[in-house]
Amino acid sequence: MRTRAPDRARLPLAERLCGRLSAGIWAVVAEALAPALRLYLQRRVWRGKEIAGRVRERRGIATQPRPEGPLLWLHAVSVGETLSILPVIAALRHDRPDLGFLVTTATTTAARLLVQRLHELPDDMRVVHQFMPLDVPTWMHRFVRHWHPDGVVLAESELWPNMVSACRHEDIPLVLINGRMSDRSYAMWQRLPCLITRMLRSFAWICARSDEDARRFRALGAEKVALVGDLKDAALPLPHDDGGVAQIRKQIGQRPVWIAASTHPGEEEIVLRAAELARQKVPGLLTILIPRHPERGAALLQHTGPNTPRRALGQSPAPHDPVWICDTLGEMGLFYALHCPVLMGNSLLSPPEGGGHNPMEPARQGNALATGPAIANFRQAYGVLGDAVAHVSDERTLALWLEEMLCNPQALRHAIAASSNACVNDTHISQRVAWGILQAVYFRAVYS
């Protein structure tokens, strides 16, 4: 369905003035913080969280020329969002072969993953990567003026007032896809109603990932909201090659094995204590520990011991090693192909930390799944999987689940079948989202 996009002026005068005042205050504060943010960026370089030769991109200084022709800017803050936009880029390119794409990320991990995955796209795909500038007005306006995209597509929850203002100033349409409004973000924006309403009314189209997210966007003032589906439901199984899987199986041998996937600081200790408890019933148990951010591999040695093998260093586990740190990028598909028990990380932390990670990825490849209680960011996915996922709360309940899975082959087979059968894979979502983007950007129309 197409309708003309509503005029921004439909907001009452008082609300428009309040929105302008809020945006102005945000801009003044951000500009005043710019010197401190320069020091912050330099500190991140020292800590290995920014690339020294490209840190100026975070101040809106482009390191590549703008490609000729029409250009769409897509922003994906981290790894999960980057994976979700790749099928959308492919669908956009199918509908508009003349399009070029500027992809921004906020993390170096996502940037490296993007480079790895671009080989899956057609050879003539025009994709430029830059790091997202921090939300300082001068930096953001400089970035927008250089690239001057036809439209801006943000993934999930990247709502930055100065970025929105820069695009409004240049009359560049904004689109939010797979729109997510977490409990924490919703509570925060409710305390800034004028600012969030002004931002949301600037979007040509908001594609929410769930009914709950759509309701929250509307409650905060958005008008052009559609529910197309969760892009993570469109993802194919993570890539892996059979030779690589065979090599890992050879390295592991006949040992019982489980995976703690995408773990975060603070929960590795819980994972390791659970593994130690389970090892009393499951002799020879090997824990494959995969940190969400691979650069943390060396830091994990303080919890696992200095002689723990790390895959990033080319090391494989000896028969007596209880833990193998797999701190490499883009290899999760290899490990999910082992078809073993998997704990999804970022879920064992106490609120407001945590929030979970996408359980559909291990489910599609046939693994028994468990999660901790912190799953707010993926409630919809866990709702779809239902009883196929075991819920654990601490090291004791995690250890009991591991013992059941690894001491009872029938229970493991049943859990693997349950997760495989419950996961969804709507491959048409990407095409529907791409069509909505093109309508909103090039026809200034709402698609639902």
C-alpha positions in Angstrom: 0.0 0.0 0.0 1.3 3.5 -0.8 0.2 6.7 0.8 1.9 10.1 0.7 4.1 10.7 3.7 2.5 12.9 6.3 3.8 16.4 6.7 6.1 17.1 9.7 4.1 20.3 10.4 1.1 18.2 11.6 2.7 18.3 15.1 1.2 21.0 17.3 3.3 24.2 17.6 4.2 23.7 21.2 5.5 20.2 20.5 7.5 21.4 17.5 9.1 24.2 19.6 9.8 21.7 22.4 11.4 19.4 19.9 13.6 22.1 18.4 14.7 23.2 21.8 15.6 19.7 22.9 17.5 19.0 19.7 19.3 22.4 20.1 20.3 21.6 23.6 21.6 18.2 22.6 23.6 19.7 19.7 25.2 22.4 22.0 26.2 19.8 24.6 27.6 17.5 22.0 29.6 20.3 20.4 31.0 21.3 23.7 32.1 17.7 24.4 34.0 17.4 21.1 37.5 18.0 22.6 36.8 15.4 25.3 35.5 13.0 22.6 38.8 13.4 20.6 40.7 12.2 23.7 38.1 9.4 24.1 38.8 8.3 20.5 42.5 8.3 21.1 42.1 6.2 24.2 40.1 3.7 22.2 43.0 3.6 19.7 45.4 2.7 22.5 43.0 0.0 23.7 42.7 -1.5 20.2 39.1 -0.6 19.8 39.7 1.8 16.9 42.0 1.6 13.9 44.6 4.3 14.2 44.7 5.0 10.4 40.9 5.4 10.3 40.0 7.1 13.6 39.4 10.4 11.8 36.4 8.8 10.2 34.8 8.9 13.6 35.0 12.7 13.3 33.3 12.7 9.9 36.4 13.0 7.8 36.0 10.6 4.8 38.9 8.4 3.8 37.5 7.5 0.5 35.8 9.4 -2.3 32.1 9.3 -2.9 31.3 6.9 -5.8 29.5 8.3 -8.8 25.7 7.8 -9.1 22.9 7.1 -6.7 24.1 6.1 -3.2 22.3 4.6 -0.2 23.9 4.9 3.3 23.2 1.9 5.6 24.3 1.9 9.2 24.8 -1.2 11.3 26.3 -0.6 14.7 27.8 -4.1 15.3 28.0 -7.7 14.2 24.4 -8.7 14.4 23.1 -5.7 12.5 25.8 -6.1 9.9 24.7 -9.7 9.2 21.1 -8.6 9.0 21.6 -5.9 6.4 23.6 -8.0 3.9 20.6 -9.7 2.4 18.9 -6.3 2.2 21.8 -4.9 0.2 21.6 -7.9 -2.1 17.9 -7.4 -2.6 18.3 -3.6 -3.2 21.0 -4.3 -5.8 18.7 -6.8 -7.5 15.9 -4.1 -7.8 18.3 -1.2 -8.5 21.6 -2.4 -10.1 22.8 1.2 -10.4 22.9 1.7 -6.7 26.0 2.2 -4.7 26.2 1.5 -1.0 27.9 3.3 1.9 27.9 1.0 4.9 28.9 2.4 8.3 29.6 0.4 11.5 30.6 1.5 15.0 32.9 -1.4 15.9 36.0 -2.8 14.3 34.7 -6.3 14.7 31.7 -5.5 12.5 34.0 -3.8 10.0 36.2 -6.9 9.7 33.1 -9.1 9.4 31.8 -6.9 6.6 35.0 -7.2 4.6 34.8 -11.0 5.0 31.2 -11.2 3.9 31.4 -8.9 0.9 32.8 -11.8 -1.1 29.4 -13.4 -0.9 27.9 -10.5 -2.8 28.2 -10.0 -6.6 31.7 -8.9 -7.8 30.4 -5.7 -9.3 28.7 -4.6 -6.1 29.7 -1.1 -5.2 30.1 -1.1 -1.4 32.2 1.5 0.6 32.8 1.1 4.3 33.4 3.9 6.8 33.2 4.1 10.5 30.2 6.0 11.9 31.0 9.5 13.2 30.2 10.3 16.8 27.1 12.4 17.2 28.7 15.8 17.2 26.9 18.3 14.9 30.1 19.5 13.1 31.3 16.0 12.5 28.0 14.7 11.4 27.3 17.5 9.0 30.8 17.1 7.5 30.1 13.4 6.9 26.7 14.0 5.4 27.9 16.7 3.1 30.7 14.6 1.7 28.7 11.5 1.0 25.3 13.2 0.4 23.4 9.9 0.1 20.0 9.6 -1.6 18.7 8.0 1.6 19.9 6.8 5.0 18.9 3.3 6.3 19.5 2.7 10.0 19.3 -0.8 11.5 17.5 -1.7 14.7 18.0 1.1 17.3 20.5 3.7 16.1 18.7 6.9 16.9 21.1 9.9 17.1 19.6 13.4 17.2 22.5 15.2 15.4 22.6 12.6 12.7 18.9 13.0 12.2 19.2 16.8 12.2 22.0 16.7 9.6 19.8 14.5 7.3 16.8 16.8 7.8 18.9 19.8 6.9 19.9 18.2 3.6 16.4 16.8 3.0 17.7 13.2 2.9 15.0 10.6 3.7 15.6 8.5 6.8 14.5 4.8 7.1 14.7 2.6 10.2 14.7 -1.1 9.4 14.3 -4.0 11.9 13.4 -1.3 14.3 13.9 -2.3 17.9 13.0 -0.4 21.1 14.4 -2.2 24.1 13.0 -1.9 27.6 15.9 0.3 28.6 15.7 2.6 25.5 11.9 2.9 25.8 12.2 4.0 29.4 15.0 6.5 28.5 13.1 8.1 25.5 9.9 8.4 27.6 11.9 10.9 29.7 12.7 12.9 26.5 9.4 12.9 24.7 9.9 16.1 22.7 13.3 15.0 21.3 12.3 11.4 20.4 9.0 12.6 18.8 10.9 15.1 16.6 13.3 12.4 15.6 10.7 9.7 14.8 8.6 12.1 12.8 11.6 12.7 10.6 11.6 9.1 9.4 10.1 8.4 6.0 9.5 4.8 7.1 10.0 2.7 10.2 9.9 -1.0 9.8 9.5 -2.6 13.2 10.7 -6.1 13.9 7.8 -7.0 16.2 4.3 -5.9 17.4 5.8 -4.8 20.7 8.4 -2.6 19.0 5.8 -1.1 16.6 3.6 -0.2 19.6 6.5 1.5 21.4 7.5 3.5 18.3 3.9 4.7 17.9 3.6 5.5 21.6 6.7 7.7 21.3 5.3 9.6 18.4 6.1 7.7 15.2 3.4 7.7 12.5 4.9 5.8 9.5 5.4 2.4 11.2 5.0 -0.9 9.4 5.5 -4.5 10.6 7.3 -6.5 8.0 9.1 -9.0 10.1 12.5 -9.6 11.8 15.4 -9.6 9.4 17.2 -12.1 11.5 14.4 -14.5 10.5 15.6 -14.1 6.9 19.2 -15.2 7.5 20.6 -18.3 6.0 22.7 -20.7 8.2 26.1 -19.2 9.0 28.7 -20.2 6.4 31.2 -23.0 7.0 33.2 -25.4 4.9 33.1 -29.2 5.5 36.9 -29.4 5.5 37.1 -26.8 8.3 34.5 -28.7 10.4 36.3 -32.0 9.8 39.5 -30.4 11.0 37.9 -29.1 14.2 36.4 -32.5 14.9 39.9 -34.0 14.5 41.3 -31.5 16.9 38.6 -32.3 19.5 38.7 -36.0 19.1 36.1 -38.1 20.8 35.7 -35.8 23.8 32.3 -34.5 24.9 32.1 -30.9 23.9 29.8 -27.9 24.4 30.0 -24.2 23.3 29.6 -21.0 25.3 28.9 -18.6 22.4 29.2 -14.9 22.2 30.1 -14.4 25.8 30.6 -11.1 27.5 32.7 -9.9 30.5 31.3 -11.1 33.8 29.7 -14.3 32.6 32.7 -16.3 31.5 33.4 -16.9 35.2 29.9 -18.4 35.5 30.5 -20.5 32.4 33.8 -21.9 33.7 32.3 -22.7 37.1 29.5 -24.6 35.5 31.9 -26.5 33.2 33.9 -27.5 36.3 30.8 -28.8 38.0 29.6 -30.7 34.9 33.1 -32.3 34.4 32.5 -34.3 37.6 29.8 -36.2 35.8 31.2 -35.8 32.3 34.9 -36.7 32.3 37.0 -35.1 29.6 34.5 -32.4 28.9 35.8 -29.7 26.6 34.4 -26.1 26.8 34.7 -24.1 23.6 34.6 -20.5 24.8 33.8 -18.0 22.0 33.9 -14.4 23.2 31.6 -12.0 21.5 34.6 -9.7 20.8 37.5 -11.8 19.6 40.1 -9.2 20.8 39.2 -10.3 24.4 40.8 -13.7 23.8 44.0 -12.8 25.6 42.2 -11.3 28.5 40.3 -14.5 29.1 43.5 -16.2 30.1 43.2 -14.7 33.5 40.1 -16.8 34.1 41.1 -20.0 32.2 44.8 -20.1 33.0 47.9 -18.9 31.0 48.3 -22.2 29.1 44.8 -22.3 27.7 45.0 -22.8 23.9 43.7 -20.0 21.7 42.5 -20.5 18.2 43.6 -17.0 17.2 47.2 -18.2 17.8 46.7 -21.4 15.8 46.6 -23.5 19.0 44.3 -26.6 19.4 43.3 -28.3 22.6 45.4 -31.1 24.0 43.5 -34.1 25.5 43.9 -32.7 29.0 42.8 -29.1 28.2 39.4 -28.3 29.7 38.9 -25.1 27.7 39.6 -23.9 24.2 39.3 -20.2 23.6 38.1 -19.7 20.0 38.8 -16.0 19.5 38.6 -15.7 15.7 36.2 -13.7 13.6 33.6 -15.1 11.2 34.0 -18.8 12.2 30.9 -19.3 14.3 29.3 -21.4 11.5 32.2 -23.9 11.9 31.4 -24.4 15.5 27.7 -24.5 15.2 28.2 -27.3 12.7 29.4 -29.5 15.5 25.7 -30.1 16.6 26.3 -29.9 20.3 24.9 -28.1 23.4 25.2 -24.3 23.0 24.7 -21.6 25.6 23.9 -18.2 24.1 26.0 -15.5 25.8 25.1 -12.1 27.1 22.3 -13.8 29.0 23.7 -14.7 32.4 24.3 -11.2 33.5 22.0 -9.5 36.0 19.8 -6.6 34.7 20.3 -4.0 33.3 23.2 -5.8 31.8 22.8 -8.6 29.2 20.0 -8.9 26.8 21.0 -12.0 24.9 22.1 -12.8 21.3 20.3 -14.2 18.3 19.4 -17.9 19.1 18.2 -18.5 15.6 21.8 -18.9 14.3 22.7 -22.0 16.3 19.1 -23.3 16.0 19.3 -23.3 12.1 22.4 -25.4 12.2 21.0 -28.0 14.6 22.2 -27.5 18.2 20.7 -28.0 21.6 20.1 -24.5 23.1 20.2 -22.9 26.5 20.0 -19.3 27.6 20.3 -17.3 30.8 17.5 -15.1 32.0 18.6 -11.9 30.3 17.0 -12.2 26.9 15.1 -8.9 26.6 16.7 -8.0 23.2 15.5 -11.3 21.6 12.2 -11.9 23.3 10.5 -12.5 20.0 13.0 -15.1 18.8 12.9 -16.9 22.1 9.1 -16.9 21.9 9.2 -18.6 18.5 11.7 -21.2 19.8 9.6 -21.8 22.9 10.3 -25.0 24.8 13.2 -25.8 22.4 15.4 -23.6 24.5 16.4 -24.5 28.1 16.5 -21.7 30.5 19.3 -21.7 33.1 19.9 -19.1 35.9 23.4 -19.9 37.3 26.3 -22.2 37.2 24.4 -25.0 39.0 21.5 -25.1 36.6 23.8 -24.7 33.6 25.9 -27.7 34.8 22.7 -29.8 35.3 21.6 -29.0 31.7 25.1 -29.9 30.4 25.0 -33.2 32.3 21.6 -34.1 30.8 22.6 -33.2 27.3 26.0 -35.0 27.4 25.1 -38.1 29.4 21.8 -38.8 27.6 22.2 -39.1 23.8 18.5 -39.3 23.3 17.9 -36.1 25.2 20.5 -34.4 23.1 19.0 -35.6 19.8 15.5 -34.5 20.9 16.8 -31.0 21.9 18.6 -30.6 18.5 15.5 -31.7 16.6 13.3 -29.3 18.6 15.5 -26.2 17.9 15.9 -27.1 14.2 12.1 -27.6 13.8 11.1 -24.4 15.7 13.4 -21.9 13.9 11.9 -19.8 11.1 13.5 -18.8 7.9 11.4 -16.3 5.9 13.7 -15.5 3.0 11.2 -13.0 1.6 11.6 -10.5 4.4 14.7 -9.0 2.9 12.9 -8.3 -0.4 10.0 -6.7 1.4 12.3 -4.5 3.4 14.2 -3.5 0.3 11.0 -2.6 -1.5 9.9 -0.5 1.4 13.3 1.4 1.4 13.1 2.1 -2.3 9.5 3.4 -1.9 10.4 5.6 1.0 13.6 7.0 -0.4 12.8 7.4 -4.1 9.1 7.9 -4.1 8.7 9.5 -0.7 5.9 7.0 0.0 5.0 4.8 2.9 5.0 1.0 2.3 3.2 -1.4 4.6 
